[in-house]
Amino acid sequence: MPSEGDLPVRVERALLSVDDKTGLAEFARGLVDLRVELWATGGTRKEVGAAGVPVGAAEDLTGVSAWFGGRVKTLHPALLGGILAPRTEAGLREMRERALRPFDLVVVNLYPFERHLAEHPDAADREEYVDIGGVTLARAGAKNHAWVTVVTDPSDYAPLLAELREHGGAVSAATRLRLAAKAFRRTTAYDAAIAAALAPPESPDEPFPEEVRFRREPLRLRYGENPHQRAAVYGRVGSPPRAFTVVKGDALSYTNLLDVDTALGIVAEFPGPSAAIVKHATPCGVASGATVREALERAIATDPVARYGCAIAVNRPVGADDTAAMKGVFVDLLVAPGYEPVALEHLGHRPKVKVVRADPAPPTASDWEARSALGRLLLQEADRRELVAGELRPVTTHAASPEAMCALDFAWRVVRHAKSNAIVLAQGARTVGIGSGQPTRVKAVELACEVAGDRARGAVLASDAFFPFADGIEVAGRAGVAAVIQPGGSLRDPEVIAAAERLGIAMYFTGWRVFRH
């Protein structure tokens, strides 16, 4: 036999107390049509009453108006008792003895603490946006979900009304439980945002928060890296993620998100019109140009084989003429800060391409990178370090030309986004060969030179970490590389430098590496 908590419960009386009034009047009108008696607090009652919906004042039940500027208005046994009382024989008897009215539905959402903080990060009055009564109402309704329905999200109004109409004004136990769990998730996230905002700043010696909370986002993924792996998307509570919009095509996949993140990070490195071609979350072509079209043409030309099924990012809006640069190239995804209408029309003739709108942005001090290992969450600061000209230490007698120095800076900005071991060959502001994800550095050099072919002659080379042996420099020298930028720091640096000297290569040490596992 099912227990009382497993049965549908008819809604006869509702308490409304909301900050977000979205859809409230329509919802209240629907409840009254179902012969539900409504009671509401201050501003909520005004909103509902102005729509011509009959509603009682909660203070008529408590005998208490808003105290201390509204800090105390719902914290009263007349309301909380009517929500929390068990609908058992003993509970109903006690309610009658205490002259309490039972509430079967609690509709509540909270003061916008998170929004206020986002809009006014240095506000001195942020504590005034900490909701006490609303959180208490939500938790009370959720705790007593065996008999009470609690709604904390306006998006649940319509489906709840539909269920009430279909079942004669009753709510199923499954719906009550689902909405109760949602209410507890909301209060948990709310408290976490408050705790994070009020916590003292981390010291320079310990920049990481003691606790990090993530919440699942509504974005649905078909699967993970492979079809047999399920996947989900989570956002860090209290830290809004970068916004993006799918303008055309299927929803983004797990691997699409990784590619988009990499591609946007690359083009954010450059002030002028730039494009990045990405496969498997690593670049296979990057270029800057006078226009978006020129940048796209140069980046696409880096590797005619690897670009198949690629993701492309540009750091300028896509114009009508720019889409011609992708003719004949199978592009899985294109991301840009905007699109001209004619460009979208052209892209509409390519049924398989996903079109995404997102702004490239360099990492900020609040950006973290998260991964998992051994069942643990790994956090690190996003790599924000910039190459300073004074850091470059020439280690050969050969000097790079001013043009080659600019190319070295370009190549260094690209190589930090490629998977280790990573090598980038560049001519001017465009890549001509990239070797990444190799088990040895010499293999990465060989791959980059193979992709570049004759374009390696006179090119510059960037390495994300030091050369452990001189073999990589030997390969670069035979291909005609003119200059190298690398961190240095190998035990065999003297041998590596000697090889560069002998081959006529200008070499510069940065003193720091840019690994990307």
URKA-V212872 format. One record per run of one state. SS is the DSSP state (H for helix, E for strand, L for the rest). FROM is the first residue (numbers start at 1). TO is the last residue. If there is no record, write none. Layout:
# URKA-V212872
ss	from	to
SS	FROM	TO
SS	FROM	TO
This chain:
# URKA-V212872
ss	from	to
L	1	3
H	4	6
L	7	8
E	9	10
L	11	12
E	13	17
L	18	23
H	24	33
L	34	36
E	37	40
L	41	41
H	42	50
L	51	55
E	56	57
H	58	62
L	63	66
E	67	67
H	68	70
L	71	71
E	72	72
L	73	76
H	77	84
L	85	88
H	89	97
L	98	104
E	105	108
L	109	112
H	113	119
L	120	125
H	126	129
L	130	132
H	133	143
L	144	148
E	149	151
L	152	153
H	154	166
L	167	169
E	170	171
L	172	172
H	173	198
L	199	213
E	214	216
L	217	233
E	234	236
L	237	244
E	245	248
L	249	253
H	254	267
L	268	273
E	274	279
L	280	281
E	282	288
L	289	291
H	292	300
L	301	309
E	310	314
L	315	317
E	318	318
L	319	321
H	322	326
L	327	330
E	331	336
L	337	338
E	339	339
L	340	340
H	341	347
L	348	353
E	354	357
L	358	367
E	368	373
L	374	375
E	376	381
L	382	388
H	389	391
L	392	392
E	393	394
L	395	401
H	402	415
L	416	422
E	423	427
L	428	429
E	430	435
L	436	440
H	441	456
L	457	459
E	460	463
L	464	470
H	471	479
L	480	482
E	483	486
L	487	492
H	493	503
L	504	505
E	506	509
L	510	517
